[in-house]
Amino acid sequence: MPARAQAPVGADDFRAGTAGALARLCAAGEADPARDLAHGFCHGQLAAVAQLHGALTRADGPFRPFYCPPPEAPRMADVAARFAAWAAAEPRRGAEAAVDGLLRFAAETYPCATRGGRR
């Protein structure tokens, strides 16, 4: 059976702020006229969440890490593709805030020995 074509991203995907909308942006295909914009937006969201997580979980920060990426940072495009695949496999998470979905994805994909909560 051939793969189902993905609908092009729309303006609502950029405004929605949900994990599902962000996953659609991250998954925009070659034929999508907004692909470059969608991927730039996706990568910006991924970077922002990673930077905020890093600031809040540094050694003197208020929180323990929610996720622990590998020593060699994965490529942004690879993380975006993995997030889109995770969201497709977890449709019930689509209505969550994008940041919540991203952190849930990261915690499942890059687990720490211990995580969560205040120190």
Beta strands, then each sheet from edge to edge (+ up, - down):
end
